[in-house]
Amino acid sequence: MAHTTKDLMNKTLRGIRQFALIIASGTSSTTDDYLLMILQFVNEAKEEIEESGWPWQALRSTVTVTLAASTAEYTLNIAGDADVNTNDRSRLLYENLTTYGSSEGFFNSNSSRPMVFDTTDSSEERLTEITQERMERLHFTDNDETGQPRYFSLYASSSSLVMKIWPTPDAVYTLKMRLYIPQGELVATDLTTAIKIPERPVYLRATFKANEERGSELGKEGSALWIAMNDAQGAATAKEQTPADQTVNLSR
């Protein structure tokens, strides 16, 4: 069962014994200042857990990008050149070879390989990631070369990721990539939004924040809540990990 914004807020309210403020089942929005503060704590907790270093499975996406001839830069959203909306917190995933096979995650070393592929035809080819600085240098020092894409760089711009390609494509190409795309902010105008990552670490972290704001003399001991929220996150992470995620990377 998916847990909603309202579920997380109510569990946080119960955790700090604010029973009179529990949100009724038929309520789908709020303008109450105290509840908005609780929602802010929920969002802070969600974003901290999303960015804690583990790429939660529910936030991993395969993104298809369509390249056009004579165009080197692409916005990775539905209104632009991709089939999925990214955001400024999105991250590329990398393949790493371990004792138990390949793992997918944020780890990026000399032996990591970016999950970006040219899938235009049957001869799938992996692109090479380079820095923005090197990408710009390639473009302003080349002789307007065009051809099959070989290099890419990614950067955040406004609310999306942007991809730049070299050489500039000479035809239409299809790229597929694996990205980690954190969920957008939970909003007060739709408390029925389902959270994507495990809910227990989120509401326990939000409870810790709300308890600190209220004051430990009125709530639980902060250290107990701190232990509970970290235990919950560790347990949720462990459920998703495979042996390949838990072993050292092998050099290629």
N, C-alpha and C positions, 0 to 999 in steps of 0.2 A: 504494500500500500504506500502510495506516494504521500509524503508529508508536506503540508502547505505552510505558507508564511504564517497563517493564523495558528496552526498547530505549534510552530516553534515559539511564537510569541506567548501563547498560553502556557506552554511548558516552562518558559522563562519566568512568567508571572507566578506560577505555582512554586517555582524554585525559590523565589524571594518572598513567598507568602502574601502576595497581593491578590488574594482570592476575589475580592470585590470587583477587580478590573478584568476578570476573565472575559474574553470576547465570545459573544453568543454564536451559536452554530450558524445562524442565518446571516451573520454580518460579513460583508465582503469588502468593506473599506473603513477607514477611520481618519478622523481629524483631531483626535484627543492628543494633547501635547505629551502626556506621560506615555501613552501607547506609541507615539512616534519616536520617543526616546528608546523604548524597548525595541522597536523595529530597527533603529539605528544600531543598537548593540547586536542584534541578530545579523544585520548586514556586515558589520565589522567582523564578527566571528566567522561568518561564511567566507568572506574574502581572505581572512588570515589563514583559514584552513585550506582554501583553494590554492593559496600561494606558499604553502608550508614546505614544498619540496617534493611531494608525492603527486604524480599525474593521475588523478582519479579517473577510473575507467569511464564513468558516465560523461566526462568532459572531453574525451578524446574523439576527434572527428576526422574522417577522410574528406578532404576538400578538393574539389575539382576546379581548376582555373583554365579558362580558355584564352590562349594568346592569339594576338592578331598581328598580321604583317605590318612592319614599320613601327610597332609600338613596343617600348622597352619597359614601361612602368604600369603596374596593375594594382587596383584597389581590391582587397579581398573581402568583398561583401556582395550580397545579392544584387544590390543596385549597381554594382560595378562589374567585376569580371569573374566572380566566384559563385558557387552554388550554395554557399554557407556564409552567414555573417560572422566575421571575427570581431574582436574588440581590442582595446589597447593593452589588455592583460594577457592576450593570447601568446602562446609560445610554440615554437617548432619542436617536434619530437625527433629523437635520434635512435638509431638501431645500434645495439651493442652486443657483441658476441661474448657469451659467458660459458662456463663449464656445462651448463644445462641448456644451451641453445641461445637464441636471440632474445633480448629484452628490449622494451621500448620505453624511453623516458627522457628526462632532461639532461642526463649525463652526457657531456660533450668533451671528448679528448681526441688525441691523434688517431685513436682506433675507432672512434664513433663515426657513423655515417648518417647524413641527414635523410629524413624520410620525404624526399621530393623526387618524383619520377616523371620523365617524359613518356606518356603512354599513348602517343598519337597512333602508333602502329604496333605490330606484334613484337618489335624489338625494343622492349622496355629499357630505358636508360636512366640511371640516377644522375641528377645534377650535382654540381659541387658548390658548396656554400662559401662565399667570400665576404669580407667586411664591406660596409658601405663605402669606405674610403677607397678601397681597391676597385670596387664597382665603378665609382665615379671616374677614377683614373683610366680604367679601360675604355670608358665611353669618350672621354675627352682627348685620349691619345690614339684612338683607332682611326681608321680611314673610312668610317661609316660602314664597317662590315655588317653584313647580315648573314643569317644562317640558322641552323638548328641550335636551340638554347643549350648552353653548356654550364654557365655559372648563374647564381642567383644571390641576392641579399634581401633581407627582411628588416623592416623597421615599422614602428608604430607611428601613425599619423592620425590625429583627432581620435575617432572612435573605432578605427580599423587598423589592420596590418596592411602594409603596402609591400609589394614584391617588385624588385627590379631585375631585369634579365640581361645577360650578354652572351653572345652577340644579339643585336636586335633581330627578332624573328623575321624570316623571309616569307613566311606563310602562316597558316593557322596551325597551332599546336595545342595539344591537351596535356596539362600537367595534373598529377594527383599528388597530394601531400598529406601527411599526418600532423594535425595540430591539436594542441591543448587549448580549449576555449572556455574559460571560466564563465559561469552563468552571470547574467546581468543583475543589477541591483534589484532586490525585492522591494516592491512599491506599496505604498499605503492605499492606493486606489484599487488594488486587486489582491486581497489577502488570500485568494484561492490558488495563487501561483505555487506550483509544486517545486520543492527543492531537489536538485539533482544529486548532490553529494550526500553521504550518510548524515542523517539528521542529529543523531545523539551527540557527536562532538560539537555540533553547531550550537544546540540549545544549552549545553553545559558551559561552553565558553561564553555565550551570551549571558547566562545566569551569573557566572563569575564577574562579568563586567557590571551587570545590574546590581549585584550584591556590593561590589566596591563603591558604586555610586551612592547606594542607599546608606552604607555604613555597616561595618561588621557588628556593631553593638545591636543592630536590629535584625541581622541576618545570620547566616552560617559563618563558621570560621573560614576565612579566605583560603587558607592553606589546604583545607579539605576539598574545596571546590576546585582549586588549582590541580590537585592530584587527580580528581575525578575527570576533569576535562582532558588532561593529558593521557590518562589511561584509556579514555574513550577513543581518542584520536589514534593512539597506538593500536588498539584492537581493530578499529575500522581499516587502518592501513594494512595490517597483517592479513586480514581476510582477502585483500585484493592481490597481495604479492604471490608470485610463483617462485619456484626454486631459481629460475633464471634471474629474477629481480634481486635475489638475496646472495648472489655469488659474485666474485670479482670478475672484471672484464679481462678478456684475453686480447693480446695485441694481434693485429692482423699482419 
